[in-house]
């Protein structure tokens, strides 16, 4: 029974997606806390590419055929490059249009300043970053999504496979404020794969779009939309190039992915994969509780804004993942004691807080970001009888 292949179903694709997501949130995130460039490389290679490769090998299929790594003419590659550059601005516009709806559902986007300060700050840095933040995601993520997941889902039909895979690709980013852009790009990557019967155009398109995003951030230091005429030019170039791409691929013989036609993985392998997913979920839950749990703190050390004896709920600052801004109330540790103060200013590695001197004056004091123990997300004033 253990050697009998199962019929290939969509469940395999969803299970692969979940296993990869678990690895991103455990192995990948932990690596990114140490170093973002190294962590991104670990995330792409270990958490995204490796599960896809093992998934195909469990089905005993050649990797090149299963992932549709087929060479395409140079004109199609050129179109993919142009589409990658022009689609970046359109993806930003999609997120901007969806922003009011997302804000209504999830509130305003959190401050990601802690992350942007770790992005490349010079053109020399960017050269070293591009292979990690553009080429690796383009290769690894397309192999996972358009190769393994979409290929498996094509058993349900090409259009359904493209749409479902694009939704999973957007969910994979774990950011509702950046959902519309990867959703539309995922649809484009999926249809490019179907039209060309190759994953190469999607890899090139994805890599160029990511490289354009990081280059644009280097130039403008923001992800805000450019002037309207730039958007209009980008949309025009995108539309013209898209039509040309379709003309170039109209005579391509479009075949279902080998993953959709082959038998599925074996029963024993399916059980091992499901067990691995279960262990990964348990690890994810324990990791989230350990690293980012909200914990109550008695405010025994006075802050001008929080009375003694109240209870504050603090979001832990493990790995400096808590973003801070002026006005936030934080806890920090010095000489083994826990203090609570309000932030007045923030820089990359230091913050300034309000402090009361011995003569009663309120002054600013500088502390290191590494000393921050947590951020106050809510505090409760206890009844007078409980304070005493």
Steps between C-alpha positions, in 0.01 A plus 500: 500500500784740583643480147174571320485849345204718592300674227642850466263752660494869587557405864864426419550855371335653807707282730819606319395865537443456874829321562692770315317775691583333831867484405497869404349598837743287700830436325483797262385759753756389757777533240379847400526617861874433484563654157242604244710415188609163640153440640336570164736254332421234762128570462503466123727195482394301807140605563379551141718319244588188701137395577409536131796288390429229759131504405582423137759238589244325721294458185807365317486759222794673327536850647547678168185350348290537814586868542478568123849646486492529122703749299304768314596738217691818581204719399289345775779561753519864387125539543525350849763756595287793376190358668696466826600867500162639393288273722669617821328840494168341409536268799557803724186657355302183576606514865413871516152440357438217745636694799168659618331159504793334678519782755129462571546129564840490676572859602788707371823329405757464780825689495763293316777750569703231679514308170568789263800608707651160426455528123799597281590863554755539218543383142788275610271332751232463234735310268559243773132488594348446154599133466336431837195727483423469127662201329449243776131590558439494125645151465395336827149644534411431139622142528281453807188682381489488119702179487387266779172648630348627174625193317322272746181709496481491119317174548204728584550701179754761394295810589401368844860403566627848412239677715537275806879514482493882474282518814738270687795708376338817638416333832859377524616861551303519829425869450143614425632846406708329231246248373366654179844542340622138538152378406507681164864414439429137588222491242737647241780254583256209483356591161850572365597145601192352334538704179871423454482145642810596699574644841799701372297814403341508846841468666643788293188716549496439877873567543491823299191626687672442836820664377298800380331527840830512691659736248200732518520504878869589478421797276188638670535353854126434493241272343257781418358522149691714247334779295196410288687528171753238614213268591336561162825430317552183703146377428543568129831315480356211700194467276700519175760251623230267631330490161834431332570221751167336416576522128839336553348211694177448305637202307656335804377148571350532848516178693394429858777477754649152551403542866133514403522186287713280723401284792525662838736429784490169685283436804796476738647820358168680537483396864855620564426832330182547705687411820776747412236771446353422841838524672564824313171647621586412859844658460343810348257542790772453762733736314240776470412470869864504605616784277205731458256419782308779668564494872357704792743721692432675831593865465691528826753734343329831436456665164343846479224353283427170682407500870664266749309179556334476159549202268659542155487248216841494337597363160844348543787643304682175421742546208403873486184414305282762674481820294514817708402859437474821695228480765520123563533375855771235545668288764877479515748325726802659666705352783252215539202733553198550273392857424203642309532828309360690202704530178573851376730431203622195306807438285639185342671362811401738782185643649440793735259478791355731761673477838439671834805635682544514878382863510175410315588627152405302187799451267591282203720195543661293224492118516603229257236321294642173630393597853133521402311208654156567355241745373179589682194411292247570779490577870227468759450711812409270790239595760638698795454209737707269279786747471544494874 
